[in-house]
Amino acid sequence: MEFTVKEQIIEIVHKLFIYTDNQEWKKLQKEVFSELVDFDMSSLGGEISKKSSIDICNEWKQGFEGIDSINHLAGNHLVKISNNSAEVFIYATATHFKESAIKGKTREFVGSYNLHLVKNMKRWKIDKFKYNLKYMTGNLDLK
């Protein structure tokens, strides 16, 4: 069964979150991200820059060290398609769990994403990534 273009794009968004939760960095690099990504997590204090998919995955891997479980939930996808490019808006929450934390075992990030995807060689990949934090709650340091 063939997926519609919209379904193909949403599948990449789902892979973004599932592969991140499972820390499947090679799959993120190969199946989800373009080689270079306009990357903006300035709402969390990060820099706006162009990053390689390898650098993004290495930073996330380092940032998740010591966390026992990561769970992203995403929904309310709005997809605009124009030829071989697409814009996607998504609401999402990310919950991080650390069993050894004594001031609360979880922290949660609530926000949205603005993603841009391009289709190259019959594959959709994310080439622009922006996270828009609404708020954080819980034990933010997971200590």
C-alpha positions in Angstrom: 0.0 0.0 0.0 1.3 3.4 -1.0 1.4 6.2 1.6 0.1 9.7 0.6 2.7 12.5 0.5 1.3 13.8 3.8 1.6 10.4 5.4 5.2 10.1 4.2 6.0 13.4 5.8 4.2 12.7 9.1 6.1 9.3 9.2 9.4 11.2 9.2 8.2 13.4 12.1 7.2 10.2 14.0 10.6 8.8 13.3 12.2 12.0 14.7 10.6 11.4 18.0 10.7 7.6 18.2 14.4 7.4 17.1 15.3 10.1 19.6 13.5 8.3 22.5 15.2 5.1 21.6 18.6 6.9 21.0 18.9 5.4 17.5 21.3 8.0 16.3 22.4 6.3 13.1 18.7 6.0 12.0 18.1 9.7 12.8 21.1 10.6 10.6 20.2 8.3 7.7 16.4 8.4 7.6 15.3 11.7 9.3 17.8 14.6 9.0 19.4 16.1 5.9 23.2 16.2 6.1 23.0 19.8 7.1 20.1 21.3 9.2 19.2 24.9 10.0 18.8 24.2 13.7 17.1 26.5 16.3 16.6 25.6 19.9 17.1 29.2 21.0 13.9 28.9 23.1 15.9 26.6 25.4 19.0 28.9 25.3 20.8 27.3 22.4 22.3 29.0 19.4 20.6 29.3 16.0 23.0 27.6 13.5 23.5 25.3 10.7 24.5 21.9 12.1 25.4 18.5 10.6 23.1 15.6 11.5 26.1 14.0 13.2 26.6 17.0 15.5 22.9 17.2 16.4 22.9 13.5 17.3 26.1 13.8 19.3 24.8 16.7 21.3 21.5 14.9 22.0 23.4 11.7 23.0 25.5 13.7 25.4 22.4 15.6 26.8 20.6 12.4 27.5 23.4 10.7 29.3 22.2 9.5 32.7 18.5 9.7 31.8 16.8 6.4 32.1 13.9 7.1 29.8 12.8 9.7 27.2 9.2 9.9 25.9 8.0 12.4 23.2 4.3 12.7 22.4 3.4 14.7 19.4 0.2 15.6 17.7 -1.9 18.2 15.9 0.2 18.1 12.8 -0.3 20.9 10.3 1.3 20.1 7.0 1.8 22.4 4.0 3.3 20.8 0.9 4.7 22.6 -2.1 6.4 20.4 -4.7 9.4 18.8 -3.1 9.3 20.7 0.2 7.0 20.8 3.1 6.4 22.7 6.3 5.1 20.9 9.4 3.9 22.4 12.7 3.5 20.0 15.7 2.6 20.3 19.3 4.8 18.1 21.5 5.8 17.2 25.0 9.0 15.5 26.1 9.2 13.7 29.4 12.6 12.7 30.8 12.7 10.1 33.7 15.6 9.4 36.0 15.1 6.8 38.7 17.9 8.0 40.9 16.7 11.6 41.1 15.7 12.6 44.6 13.8 15.9 44.0 11.3 14.3 41.6 12.0 11.6 38.9 10.7 13.5 35.9 10.9 16.8 34.0 8.7 17.8 31.2 9.1 20.1 28.2 5.9 21.4 26.5 6.1 23.3 23.3 5.8 23.1 19.5 8.1 22.4 16.5 8.3 24.1 13.1 10.0 21.7 10.7 10.8 22.0 7.1 11.4 19.0 4.9 12.8 18.5 1.4 12.4 15.5 -0.8 15.7 14.2 -2.4 16.1 10.9 -4.1 12.5 9.8 -3.2 13.1 10.5 0.5 11.8 13.2 2.7 14.3 14.7 5.2 14.3 17.5 7.8 16.5 20.4 6.7 15.1 23.0 9.1 14.3 22.4 12.8 12.9 24.9 15.3 11.7 24.1 18.8 9.4 26.6 20.6 9.3 26.0 24.3 6.1 27.0 26.1 7.1 25.9 29.5 9.1 23.3 31.6 7.9 21.6 34.7 9.1 19.1 37.2 12.7 18.5 38.5 14.5 20.4 35.8 17.9 19.3 36.9 16.9 15.7 37.5 19.0 15.6 40.7 
